[in-house]
Amino acid sequence: MAPKRKRNAVNAVHTSGPLDEQTNQRGAFPDVVVNQQNTNRNVPLDGIEYLLSVRNESKQLSPIKCITREQTNTELKYTVSETKEQERLPEKTEWQKRFLEQITVVRDKLQSYQLTEHSDSENCPKSIAEWKLKLLETPLSWSLLANMNMPTCFQILDSFPNWLQVEKLELQAQWFFACLCKLPDLITGEETSILRSLFRALQTTHTSHSLVRYMSSMLQTVLVFCYQQVDLGSQLVPK
């Protein structure tokens, strides 16, 4: 096999790179001095000659100019828009207004009771089964309500549809209202699911009884106006 022909510029003389006047450093690539007969060629013969031609062409181009844009002091204005849920909140009926006012009054009274009274925690039920008996046999008590913690409150509400007894509905409705007054201003997603499931259960359990429909209306009002469950606002509770 014949050796590869080395492609060097014909009659080219390599010299050291040019000296940059600004940096006082010599260029990385040496200048190539070619004969006049090679100046008319369009295709360079080797890499150095090609780089030289590119550099010469770049020197002939117009310099790039950068335009600095003045910074504007325009103040960004942010507007807080109401959520769709808030916009779709239905108007409160007179009954719902009075009911929510009662919730506020009982909450304030319960907080003041917890601050000023010494409740008897020994008589407080220790299990959910004992609470079931209390709700069936014991009249509503501020002492018991004050000792009811929040997990127990949600356990009672979660089990409430299974505890309903027609002959005890009046007492159970009082305890149901008291448990709604115990609910905090903010609840978790899991707690919201418990209340929504309770609402659906009340709509399908003993719906012919007025007290069950009354409890369902109370819970619906709390869910819609206290916890923004606006999709439940369109579900009419039978009167």
N, C-alpha and C positions, 0 to 999 in steps of 0.2 A: 504494500500500500504506500502510495506516495505521501510524503509528509505534507501537512497542511501549510498552505502559503500564508505567511504572516502579512496581514493587511495593514501596512503602514502608509502614511502619506508619502507620495512620490516626491523625492527631493525636498522633504520637509525638515526643517531645523527646529528642534525643541529648545526652548530657553526657559529660564526660571519664571515663575508666576509674577504678574505685575504687582507693584507696591501700591497699597491703598493709602492715599494721602490722609484720610481721616483717622484710620486705625493704626497706620504705620506698620501694617502687617502685610506679608507677601501672600498672594493668592495661592489657593490649594492646587490649581491646575496651571501648568506652564503655558505660556503663549506658544503658538505654532506659527512659524514663518514659512509660508509656502511660496512657490514660484508663481509668477504671473499667469502661467498657463493653467494653474490649478484653481485660480480664483473664479473662473467661469463655470466650474462644475456645480451641479445642483445637489449631488449626493456626496457627503463626506466619506473619506476612505476609512477612517478609524474613529474610535470613541473620543479621543482627545480633540480631534478636529470637529467632531459633532458638538461636543460641549462648548467649544470655542464659538461655533456659529450660533448656538442658542444664546450664549452670553452676549454676543454682539447684537443679536436681534433684540434682546431685552433692553439693551442700552438705548436703542432707537425708539422704544415705545414711550408714550407719555406717562409721566409719573402718576401714581394713584393718589387721589386727594380724598381725605376723610373730612366729612362735614359733621361738625359737632352741633347737636341739637340742644337748644337751651331747655333746661329743666323747668317745667311749669309747676307752679305751686297750687294747682287745682286741687281743692279739697274733695276727697271722695265721700260721697254721701250714701249712707246705708239706711234703707228703710226696712223696718220690721213689719212684715205682712202677717196677718192673722192666718192661722192654719185653716184648712178646709173643715176640720172637725169643729173648730170654734165658730166658724161661719155657719155651720149647719145645725148648731145647737137650737133646739126648739124653744119656743116661748114657754115660760113656766105658767102653769095654771095657778089659780088662787090656792087650791089645795096644796100644790107642790111648794108654793112660797111659804105657806104656814108650816108645812111639815119640815122644811129645811130650817126655818127659824126655831122650831122645837128642838131639832138636832143640835143647833148651836147652843141653846139654853141648857140642855142636859149636859153637853160636853163641858161647858163652863162650870156648871154645878158639880159635876163629877171631879173636875180638877181641883176645885176649891175644897171639896170633901176630902180628897186624898191628901191635901196639904194641912188640913185642920183637925181631922178626925183620926182616931186610932182604930182601924178596923180589926176585927177578930179573925186573924188568918187561920186559927185552929179549926174553925168551922167551915173553912173553904174546902170544896171537894178536891181530892187528890188525883182523880182519874176522870176520863171522859164519861165513863159509866156512872160515876157518882154525880157528875154534872147533869146527866140525863134525868136522874131521879129528882134533882133539885128543880129543874125546869118543869117537871110534871107535878111536883108537890109543894114547892116553896114559893111564896109570893116574892115579887121582885124586891131585892134588898140592895141598898147602896153599898153596904159592907161587902157583900158577895161580888157585886159588880166591880168594886174598886180592887178586889184581890184577883180578879180574872185577868190573866196575862194575855198578850196578843196571840201567841200560838194557840192557846186554849180557845180563844174567841173564834178563830178561824176553824178550829176543829168542830166546835159546836155548830157553826153555820154550815159547814160541809155535811154534817150528819143530820141537820135539822129536818129535811124532808122525810127521813125515815122515822123520826120521833113523833110526827104529828098524830094526835089523837083527837077525834072530834069533840069528845067531852072535856078535853083540856085545852082547846084552841084559844080561849080567852087569855088564860095564863101564859100560854106559849107565845101568843102575839105580843104580850108585854115584854117578855124576855127577848123576843126577836128584835123589837124596837131598841131595847137596851144594848144589844150586841151591835146594832148598826151605829149607835152613839159611841161605842168604844173604838170604832175603826179610826185609824190615823188619817192624816191628810194625804199621805203618799203611801201607796202599796206596791208590792212587786208584781211582776207578770204572773207568777204562780198564784198569788192571792187574788188577782183579778180574775183568773180562770175559775177559781173556787166560787167567787160571787156570781160570775156569769152562769156557771153550771147550776148554782142554787136557784137563780132566776128561772132558768128553763124548767127545772124540776117543779117549782111552785106553780108554773103555768100548766102543768100536766097532772098535778096532784090535788085532789079534793077541790077542783075548780068551781064546783057548785056552791061551796061555802064562802060566805062573804068575808070572813076573817082571813082566809087563805088568799083571796084576791086582794085584800087590803095589805097583807104582808108583801105580796108580789108588787103592788104599786109602790110601797115604801122602798123596796130594794131597787126597783127600776129607777126611781128618782135619784137615789144615791149614786147608782152606776152612771147615769147620764150626766148629772149636774156636778157631782163631786169628783168623778174619775173619768169624765169625758168619753164614755162608751156610747157615742152618739148613735151608733147603728141600732141600739136597743130603744131609742126614743120613738121610732116608728112602729114598734111592736105594741099595739094597744092591749092593755090589760082589761079583761072582761069586768064589767061593772056588776 
